[in-house]
Amino acid sequence: MKILFVIPVYKPAYIYGGLMAVVYLLAESLVRNGHDVTVYTTTANGKEELDVKVGEEVLVDGVKVFYFKRYTKGNSHLSPGFWNKIFLTVKDFDVVHLHSWWSPAIVAAAAVCRLRGVKPILSPHGMFCDYILTTNNKVKKQILQTVVGKSLLKNTFLHVSTPMEWKESQAILKNPWEGAIISNLVELDSVKPTGGKKPGQPFTIGFISRIDPKKGLDILIKALSKVSFDYRLQVAGTGEDEYVNSLKALAVECGNADKVKWVGWKNNVQKMQFYSEIDLFALTSHNENFAVVVIESLSIGTPVFLSRSVGLSGYVESKDLGWVTDIEDISEVTTNLERVYKEKHKQEVIKETAPAIIAHDFNKDYLTNQYTDYYKTLLAK
């Protein structure tokens, strides 16, 4: 099949993290499985621009990529060349797959598809959750959705990665939205960690992600300040200085600043070592449509502690690979952390069984075949 991915950001713009990672992993896996994949994207790289050829085909790890100059920064990524290329060539592909939403770049791309009589697949990547809808430019999103959004979404097929995201997305339109739930691909073939946690250390909890209010790290710091056992919290990742400093001040206020260590950003090899050196991975986010870090942690046997608002929380509960908590009441989070600490046997069982379960359920070829089957079903229509 000839497949077109349309996304405002693409590698090597690694600053965008999870969204970009799951997209390039899928694109590269489709190529390895014999498909012809092209990506249309922009030169976005945070506040900077990628140093790449513009408007010409560039082969990036087997994927044909066209980068187009953007004229606005932030999340708008306005790029006339990007839209013009879609307009001229979108009918040349068997499948068109749009990634993300709300960015004017991708909303306009959806409009171009409709104008050219193409019904694409849309992967919103968590953009329809309540947290996203009610924070950051809430009024602008409401206007965009009312004026053009819903009309354009009706001209798409839906793809989401978890049942939670499916439910959130279905609430956007009045009528059922035809689509499928297929898990994101996760890179599990990186260098395996050596060693593990050093003996004699306190119970160690790890957080690794972008440090952002959405991630609920403040909830974790508050809840841990009230537990009865000795612990250390390792925080890996970066964020806006003002917000990170506010969390450090919170730890001082809660009296557990001496138990919280800020260890900075980790690359793909370092983060796997990070997972191996902790007893528990914790993510008490307000919302995560998927959370690749959960699968990464479990892939080497480290149990997870998640808020119910993490998309993979249902999977973790069904496989008994960790613990899930509500986060509205800090005392409830504390109580559940106490339970985790006491359930040593369950921790050991997860360490032994999780790697094999994850290797099976998140096998790249297995998941890629699910995507191609979905594409073929839509192509037949």
C-alpha positions in Angstrom: 0.0 0.0 0.0 1.0 3.6 -0.6 0.4 5.3 2.8 0.7 9.0 3.6 1.3 10.3 7.2 0.4 13.9 7.8 1.8 15.3 11.0 3.1 18.8 12.0 6.3 17.4 13.6 8.6 14.5 12.8 12.0 13.2 13.7 14.7 14.5 14.3 12.5 16.9 16.3 12.8 14.7 19.4 11.7 17.6 21.6 8.1 16.6 20.9 8.5 13.3 22.7 5.8 10.7 22.7 3.6 11.9 19.8 6.4 11.9 17.4 7.9 8.7 18.6 4.8 6.5 18.2 4.3 8.0 14.7 7.8 7.3 13.4 7.9 3.9 15.0 4.7 3.0 13.1 6.0 4.5 9.8 9.3 2.6 10.0 7.6 -0.7 10.9 5.2 -0.3 8.0 8.2 0.1 5.7 9.9 -3.0 7.1 6.7 -4.9 6.4 6.8 -3.9 2.7 4.7 -0.8 2.5 5.5 2.5 0.8 5.2 5.2 3.5 5.6 9.0 2.9 5.4 11.7 5.6 4.5 15.3 5.1 5.6 17.5 8.0 7.1 20.9 8.9 10.5 22.1 10.0 9.2 22.5 13.6 11.7 21.9 16.3 10.3 23.7 19.4 11.4 27.3 19.2 14.0 26.4 16.5 13.7 24.9 13.0 15.2 21.6 11.8 18.3 21.9 9.6 16.8 19.8 6.8 16.2 20.0 3.0 12.9 21.8 2.5 10.3 20.7 0.0 12.3 17.7 -1.2 12.1 14.0 -0.5 14.5 13.0 2.4 14.9 9.3 3.3 14.8 9.0 7.1 15.3 5.5 8.3 13.5 4.1 5.3 10.6 6.5 5.3 10.2 9.2 2.6 9.8 12.5 4.4 9.0 15.9 3.0 9.7 18.9 5.3 8.0 22.2 4.7 9.0 25.6 6.1 6.6 26.8 8.8 5.9 30.5 9.3 4.6 30.5 12.8 6.0 28.8 16.0 4.2 27.6 19.1 1.6 24.9 18.2 0.2 26.5 15.0 2.9 25.5 12.5 1.4 27.4 9.7 2.9 26.2 6.4 1.4 27.0 3.0 3.9 24.6 1.3 2.7 21.8 3.6 -0.9 22.3 2.6 -0.2 22.8 -1.1 1.7 19.5 -1.2 -1.3 17.7 0.4 -3.6 19.4 -2.1 -1.6 18.4 -5.1 -0.8 14.8 -4.2 -3.3 13.5 -1.5 -5.2 11.4 -4.1 -2.0 9.5 -5.1 -2.1 7.5 -1.9 -4.2 4.4 -0.9 -4.4 5.5 2.7 -4.0 9.0 4.3 -3.4 9.1 8.1 -3.5 12.4 10.0 -1.9 12.6 13.4 -2.9 15.0 16.2 -5.5 17.8 16.3 -6.0 21.4 17.4 -2.9 22.7 15.5 -4.1 24.8 12.6 -1.6 23.0 10.5 -3.5 19.7 10.9 -7.0 21.1 10.9 -6.3 22.8 7.6 -4.8 19.6 6.3 -8.1 17.9 7.2 -9.9 20.6 5.3 -7.7 20.1 2.2 -8.5 16.3 2.3 -12.2 17.0 2.3 -11.8 19.5 -0.5 -10.0 16.8 -2.6 -12.7 14.2 -1.8 -10.4 12.1 0.5 -11.6 10.6 3.8 -8.5 10.2 6.0 -7.9 8.4 9.2 -7.4 10.6 12.2 -5.3 9.7 15.3 -6.0 12.5 17.8 -3.3 11.2 20.2 -5.2 12.3 23.3 -6.3 15.7 22.0 -10.0 15.1 22.9 -9.6 14.4 26.6 -11.4 16.8 29.1 -8.0 18.0 30.4 -6.9 19.2 27.0 -10.3 20.6 26.1 -10.5 22.7 29.3 -6.9 24.0 29.6 -4.7 26.1 27.3 -6.7 28.2 24.9 -10.0 26.7 25.9 -12.1 29.4 24.2 -10.1 29.2 20.9 -10.6 25.4 20.9 -14.3 25.8 21.4 -14.6 28.3 18.6 -12.5 26.1 16.3 -14.5 23.0 17.1 -17.8 24.8 16.6 -17.0 26.6 13.4 -15.0 23.9 11.5 -13.8 21.1 13.7 -16.9 18.8 14.0 -17.7 19.2 10.3 -14.1 18.1 9.4 -14.1 15.3 11.9 -17.2 13.7 10.3 -15.0 13.3 7.2 -12.5 11.1 9.0 -12.1 7.6 10.3 -10.9 7.4 13.9 -7.9 5.6 15.3 -7.1 5.6 19.0 -4.7 3.6 21.2 -6.8 2.8 24.3 -10.5 2.3 25.2 -10.3 5.4 27.4 -9.3 7.5 24.4 -12.1 5.9 22.3 -14.7 6.9 24.9 -13.4 10.5 25.0 -13.2 10.8 21.2 -16.7 9.4 20.7 -18.1 12.1 22.9 -16.9 14.8 20.4 -19.5 13.9 17.8 -23.2 13.3 18.1 -23.2 10.2 15.9 -21.0 7.2 16.3 -17.5 7.7 14.9 -16.4 4.8 12.8 -12.9 3.6 13.7 -10.6 1.2 15.6 -8.6 0.8 18.8 -5.0 -0.3 18.1 -2.2 0.2 20.6 0.7 2.4 19.8 4.0 0.9 18.9 6.7 1.1 21.6 10.5 0.8 21.1 11.4 -2.3 23.2 14.5 -3.3 21.2 16.9 -0.8 22.7 20.0 -1.7 24.8 19.0 -3.7 27.8 20.0 -2.3 31.2 22.9 -3.8 33.1 22.6 -4.5 36.8 19.7 -3.0 38.7 19.0 -1.3 42.1 21.9 -1.4 44.5 21.2 -3.3 47.7 20.5 -1.4 51.0 18.7 1.5 49.4 15.2 2.7 50.5 12.1 1.9 48.5 12.7 3.9 45.3 9.9 5.4 43.2 10.6 6.8 39.8 9.0 9.4 37.5 10.2 9.9 34.0 8.4 12.2 31.6 8.0 15.8 30.6 7.7 17.8 33.8 4.3 19.5 33.2 1.2 20.3 35.3 -0.6 17.6 33.4 1.6 14.9 34.8 0.4 15.3 38.4 3.8 15.2 39.9 2.6 17.6 42.6 0.0 15.0 43.6 2.7 12.4 44.0 5.0 14.6 46.1 2.1 15.5 48.4 1.0 11.9 48.8 4.5 10.6 49.5 5.0 13.2 52.2 2.4 11.4 54.2 3.5 7.7 53.9 4.9 5.8 56.9 7.8 4.0 55.1 11.2 5.3 54.0 11.5 6.1 50.3 13.3 8.0 47.6 11.6 9.7 44.6 13.7 10.0 41.5 12.4 12.6 39.0 13.8 12.3 35.5 12.8 14.8 32.8 12.8 18.5 32.1 10.2 21.2 32.1 9.8 25.0 32.3 12.1 26.3 35.0 9.3 28.2 36.7 7.2 25.1 37.1 10.0 22.8 38.1 11.0 25.4 40.8 7.5 25.5 42.1 7.6 21.7 42.5 10.9 21.9 44.4 9.3 24.6 46.7 6.3 22.3 47.2 8.6 19.5 48.3 10.2 21.9 50.9 6.7 22.8 52.1 5.7 19.2 52.4 8.8 18.3 54.3 10.2 15.7 51.9 12.6 17.7 49.7 15.5 15.6 51.1 13.8 12.5 49.7 13.2 13.9 46.1 16.1 13.8 43.7 15.9 15.7 40.3 18.0 13.7 37.9 17.3 15.4 34.6 16.6 14.2 31.1 17.4 10.6 30.1 18.1 9.4 26.6 16.7 6.0 25.3 19.5 4.0 26.8 19.7 5.9 30.1 15.9 5.7 30.7 15.9 1.9 30.5 18.7 1.8 33.1 16.6 4.2 35.1 13.6 1.8 35.1 15.9 -1.0 36.3 17.1 0.9 39.3 13.7 1.7 40.8 11.2 -0.4 42.7 8.1 1.3 41.3 7.3 3.6 38.3 4.7 6.2 39.2 2.5 8.3 36.9 -0.3 10.2 38.6 -1.3 12.2 35.5 -4.5 14.1 35.1 -4.7 12.6 31.6 -2.6 10.3 29.3 -4.2 8.8 26.3 -1.6 6.0 26.3 1.8 6.6 28.1 4.7 4.8 26.4 6.7 5.0 29.6 4.3 2.5 31.3 5.1 -0.1 28.7 8.8 0.7 28.8 8.9 0.2 32.6 7.0 -3.0 32.5 9.1 -4.4 29.7 12.0 -4.8 32.1 9.8 -5.9 35.0 9.4 -2.7 37.0 5.8 -2.5 38.4 3.7 0.7 37.8 1.5 2.9 39.9 -0.9 4.9 37.8 -3.8 7.3 38.1 -7.1 6.1 36.6 -6.7 8.9 34.0 -3.8 7.1 32.3 -5.0 5.4 29.2 -3.2 2.1 30.0 -4.6 1.9 33.5 -7.2 -0.5 32.3 -4.6 -2.7 30.6 -2.5 -2.7 33.8 -5.5 -3.7 36.0 -6.6 -6.5 33.6 -3.1 -8.0 33.5 -2.4 -7.3 37.2 0.9 -5.5 36.4 0.6 -2.7 39.0 -1.7 -0.5 40.9 -4.3 2.1 39.9 -5.5 5.0 42.0 -7.9 7.9 41.8 -6.2 11.2 42.4 -8.9 13.6 43.6 -8.2 12.8 47.2 -4.5 13.0 48.2 -5.1 10.7 51.2 -6.4 8.0 48.9 -3.2 8.2 46.9 -1.2 7.9 50.1 -3.2 4.9 51.2 -2.7 3.2 47.9 1.1 3.9 48.0 1.1 2.2 51.4 -0.6 -0.8 49.9 2.0 -1.0 47.1 4.8 -1.0 49.6 3.3 -3.8 51.7 2.5 -6.1 48.7 6.1 -7.3 48.2 5.0 -10.6 46.8 3.0 -8.9 44.0 6.0 -6.7 43.2 8.2 -9.8 42.8 5.6 -11.6 40.6 5.4 -8.6 38.3 9.2 -8.4 38.0 9.2 -12.0 36.9 6.2 -12.1 34.5 5.8 -8.6 33.0 8.6 -8.7 30.5 7.2 -11.7 28.7 3.6 -10.3 28.7 4.8 -7.0 27.3 7.0 -8.7 24.6 3.9 -10.6 23.4 1.3 -7.9 23.6 3.4 -5.1 22.1 5.3 -7.1 19.5 5.9 -4.6 16.6 5.0 -6.9 13.8 1.8 -8.1 15.6 0.6 -4.5 16.1 1.7 -3.4 12.6 -0.4 -6.1 11.1 -3.4 -4.8 13.0 -2.8 -1.4 11.4 -2.5 -2.8 7.9 -5.6 -4.9 8.4 -7.5 -1.7 9.4 -6.1 0.2 6.4 -7.1 -2.6 4.1 -10.7 -2.6 5.5 -11.0 1.1 4.9 -9.4 0.8 1.5 -12.0 -1.8 0.5 -14.8 0.7 1.2 
